[in-house]
Amino acid sequence: MTQPVLQLAQVARRYKQGATSLSVLRGADFALFPGQSVALVAQSGTGKSTLLHIAGLLERPDEGEVYIGTQPTVHMPDDMRTALRRDAIGFVYQFHHLLPEFSALENVMLPQMISGLSRKEARERAEELLSYLGLAERAAHRPGQLSGGEQQRVAIARAVANAPGILLADEPTGNLDPVTADHVIGALETLVEQTGLAVLLATHNMDLAARMDRRVTLKDGCVAEVT
């Protein structure tokens, strides 16, 4: 049986609000497999962002375990979690957060060079990714010269530049019109198909969610499948 690239096991997360404790996640279980795309569809305030932060090793749960591949991470030292997050997980947000003074190509090269690749290797990988995403002719343009959809596709290329096995996306098309959003998700689907990337994508867009392999939601602090 295929090993999950990401697994949450009995994850609980509570936040203090004055003298009271608010339970957001209550024994949540979830598994994400290679080459699989999963939509997380849930109302605001149900713990969607908390689940993504815990899955992305940005936050530790109060209880339970988070596995990246076979590695348990909850009690891992901060420096090891940071290294694992850098190498194994890519992030895409509603706003692209590209560096405005650099070209699209340079924005995709930078995380690779930070990870130790040579400039030549980083450039070749960046050019390949931008070509996959239909941006070869826009590689030299700075973010301000790109459309919103183009900027978000560059953000996706940057997120997968270090060849992570997991991509976590939080409302990646929430700031885009329907036609542009369709192009962005089509580009993401191409990456999943060609690289075996596993995607967990939080969205309110049910048309987008329907294009994913699976749909899950949060119910009473637990992950539940949507049929």
C-alpha positions as CSV (number, residue, x, y, z in Angstrom):
1,M,0.0,0.0,0.0
2,T,1.2,3.5,-0.8
3,Q,2.6,5.4,2.1
4,P,1.0,8.8,2.8
5,V,3.2,11.8,2.2
6,L,1.3,13.6,5.0
7,Q,-0.7,12.2,7.9
8,L,-2.4,13.8,10.9
9,A,-3.2,11.3,13.6
10,Q,-5.6,12.3,16.4
11,V,-4.6,15.9,16.2
12,A,-6.1,18.3,18.8
13,R,-5.5,22.1,19.0
14,R,-6.9,24.4,21.7
15,Y,-6.5,28.2,22.1
16,K,-6.8,30.2,25.3
17,Q,-9.4,33.0,25.2
18,G,-9.1,34.7,28.6
19,A,-10.0,32.1,31.2
20,T,-11.6,29.8,28.7
21,S,-10.2,27.3,26.3
22,L,-11.5,27.0,22.7
23,S,-11.1,23.6,21.1
24,V,-10.6,24.0,17.3
25,L,-9.4,20.5,16.4
26,R,-10.5,17.5,18.4
27,G,-8.8,14.3,17.4
28,A,-8.5,15.1,13.6
29,D,-7.3,12.3,11.3
30,F,-6.2,12.9,7.7
31,A,-4.0,11.3,5.1
32,L,-2.7,12.7,1.9
33,F,-1.1,10.4,-0.7
34,P,1.4,11.0,-3.6
35,G,-0.3,12.4,-6.7
36,Q,-3.5,13.1,-4.9
37,S,-5.4,16.4,-4.8
38,V,-7.7,17.1,-1.9
39,A,-10.0,20.1,-1.4
40,L,-10.6,21.2,2.2
41,V,-14.0,22.9,2.1
42,A,-15.1,24.5,5.4
43,Q,-16.6,27.7,6.8
44,S,-14.5,30.4,8.3
45,G,-13.8,29.8,11.9
46,T,-14.0,26.0,11.8
47,G,-10.2,25.4,12.0
48,K,-9.3,25.3,8.3
49,S,-6.3,27.6,8.7
50,T,-5.2,25.9,11.9
51,L,-5.2,22.5,10.2
52,L,-3.1,23.9,7.3
53,H,-0.7,25.5,9.7
54,I,-0.3,22.2,11.6
55,A,0.0,20.2,8.4
56,G,2.7,22.6,7.2
57,L,4.7,22.4,10.5
58,L,4.0,26.1,11.1
59,E,2.2,25.3,14.4
60,R,2.4,22.3,16.8
61,P,-0.8,20.5,17.9
62,D,-1.6,20.1,21.6
63,E,-2.1,16.4,21.1
64,G,-1.6,13.9,18.4
65,E,1.1,13.4,15.7
66,V,1.9,14.8,12.3
67,Y,3.9,12.6,10.0
68,I,5.7,13.8,6.9
69,G,6.3,10.6,5.1
70,T,7.2,8.2,7.9
71,Q,8.8,10.9,10.1
72,P,6.9,12.0,13.3
73,T,7.4,15.8,13.6
74,V,5.5,17.0,16.8
75,H,8.5,16.6,19.1
76,M,11.1,17.3,16.4
77,P,13.5,20.3,17.3
78,D,12.6,23.6,15.6
79,D,15.6,23.6,13.3
80,M,14.8,20.1,12.0
81,R,11.1,21.1,11.5
82,T,12.3,24.2,9.6
83,A,14.5,22.1,7.3
84,L,11.8,19.5,6.7
85,R,9.3,22.3,5.9
86,R,11.7,23.9,3.5
87,D,12.4,20.6,1.6
88,A,9.2,18.7,1.8
89,I,6.4,21.3,1.8
90,G,5.4,24.1,-0.6
91,F,2.9,26.9,0.3
92,V,0.6,29.0,-1.9
93,Y,-1.6,31.7,-0.4
94,Q,-4.4,33.9,-1.7
95,F,-1.9,36.7,-2.2
96,H,1.2,35.7,-4.2
97,H,3.8,37.5,-2.0
98,L,6.3,37.6,-4.9
99,L,9.4,39.8,-4.5
100,P,8.6,42.9,-6.6
101,E,12.2,43.8,-7.5
102,F,12.9,40.4,-9.0
103,S,11.7,38.8,-12.3
104,A,9.4,35.8,-12.4
105,L,12.4,33.7,-13.1
106,E,14.4,35.1,-10.2
107,N,11.5,34.6,-7.8
108,V,11.5,30.9,-8.7
109,M,15.3,30.6,-8.6
110,L,15.7,32.2,-5.1
111,P,14.4,29.4,-2.9
112,Q,16.5,26.9,-4.8
113,M,19.7,28.9,-4.3
114,I,18.9,29.3,-0.6
115,S,18.7,25.5,-0.5
116,G,22.1,25.2,-2.0
117,L,21.6,24.8,-5.7
118,S,24.0,26.6,-8.0
119,R,22.7,29.5,-10.0
120,K,22.8,27.4,-13.2
121,E,20.8,24.5,-11.7
122,A,18.3,26.9,-10.2
123,R,17.8,28.7,-13.5
124,E,17.3,25.5,-15.4
125,R,14.7,24.2,-12.9
126,A,12.9,27.6,-12.8
127,E,12.7,27.8,-16.6
128,E,11.3,24.3,-16.7
129,L,8.6,25.1,-14.1
130,L,7.6,28.3,-15.7
131,S,7.3,26.5,-19.1
132,Y,5.1,23.8,-17.5
133,L,2.8,26.6,-16.2
134,G,2.7,28.4,-19.5
135,L,4.9,31.3,-18.5
136,A,8.1,30.8,-20.5
137,E,7.6,34.1,-22.4
138,R,6.9,36.0,-19.2
139,A,10.0,34.8,-17.3
140,A,11.9,38.1,-17.5
141,H,8.9,40.2,-16.3
142,R,8.6,41.5,-12.8
143,P,5.4,40.8,-10.8
144,G,4.1,44.3,-11.5
145,Q,4.2,43.5,-15.2
146,L,2.2,40.3,-14.8
147,S,-1.6,39.7,-14.5
148,G,-3.0,38.4,-11.3
149,G,-3.3,34.9,-12.7
150,E,0.3,35.0,-14.0
151,Q,1.5,36.2,-10.6
152,Q,-0.3,33.3,-8.9
153,R,1.2,30.8,-11.4
154,V,4.7,32.1,-10.6
155,A,3.8,31.7,-6.9
156,I,3.0,28.0,-7.6
157,A,6.2,27.6,-9.5
158,R,8.1,29.1,-6.6
159,A,6.3,26.9,-4.1
160,V,7.3,23.7,-5.9
161,A,10.8,24.9,-6.9
162,N,12.5,22.7,-4.4
163,A,10.5,19.6,-5.5
164,P,8.5,19.2,-2.3
165,G,6.2,16.2,-2.1
166,I,3.4,18.3,-0.6
167,L,1.7,21.5,-1.6
168,L,-0.6,23.3,0.8
169,A,-2.7,26.0,-0.8
170,D,-4.9,28.4,1.1
171,E,-7.6,30.0,-1.1
172,P,-5.1,30.3,-4.0
173,T,-7.8,31.5,-6.4
174,G,-9.8,33.6,-3.9
175,N,-8.5,36.9,-5.4
176,L,-9.0,35.9,-9.0
177,D,-11.9,36.1,-11.5
178,P,-13.4,32.7,-12.6
179,V,-11.6,32.5,-15.9
180,T,-8.2,33.3,-14.4
181,A,-8.8,30.9,-11.5
182,D,-9.6,28.2,-14.0
183,H,-6.2,28.8,-15.7
184,V,-4.4,28.7,-12.4
185,I,-6.0,25.5,-11.3
186,G,-5.4,23.9,-14.7
187,A,-1.7,24.7,-14.3
188,L,-1.7,23.1,-10.8
189,E,-3.4,20.0,-12.2
190,T,-0.6,19.8,-14.8
191,L,2.0,19.8,-12.1
192,V,0.2,17.1,-10.1
193,E,-0.1,14.9,-13.2
194,Q,3.5,15.4,-14.3
195,T,5.3,15.3,-10.9
196,G,3.2,13.2,-8.5
197,L,2.8,16.2,-6.2
198,A,0.2,15.9,-3.4
199,V,-2.0,18.9,-2.9
200,L,-4.2,19.9,0.0
201,L,-6.2,23.0,-1.1
202,A,-8.5,25.0,1.2
203,T,-11.2,26.7,-0.8
204,H,-14.8,28.1,-0.6
205,N,-15.2,27.5,-4.3
206,M,-17.3,24.4,-4.8
207,D,-16.6,24.3,-8.6
208,L,-12.9,24.2,-7.8
209,A,-13.3,21.6,-5.1
210,A,-15.2,19.4,-7.6
211,R,-12.0,19.2,-9.7
212,M,-10.0,17.7,-6.8
213,D,-9.7,13.9,-6.3
214,R,-11.3,14.1,-2.8
215,R,-13.2,16.7,-0.8
216,V,-13.1,16.9,3.0
217,T,-14.5,19.3,5.5
218,L,-14.2,20.0,9.2
219,K,-17.1,18.9,11.5
220,D,-16.9,19.2,15.2
221,G,-13.1,19.6,15.1
222,C,-12.6,16.4,13.0
223,V,-11.9,15.8,9.3
224,A,-14.8,14.3,7.4
225,E,-15.1,13.2,3.8
226,V,-17.6,15.0,1.6
227,T,-19.4,12.7,-0.8
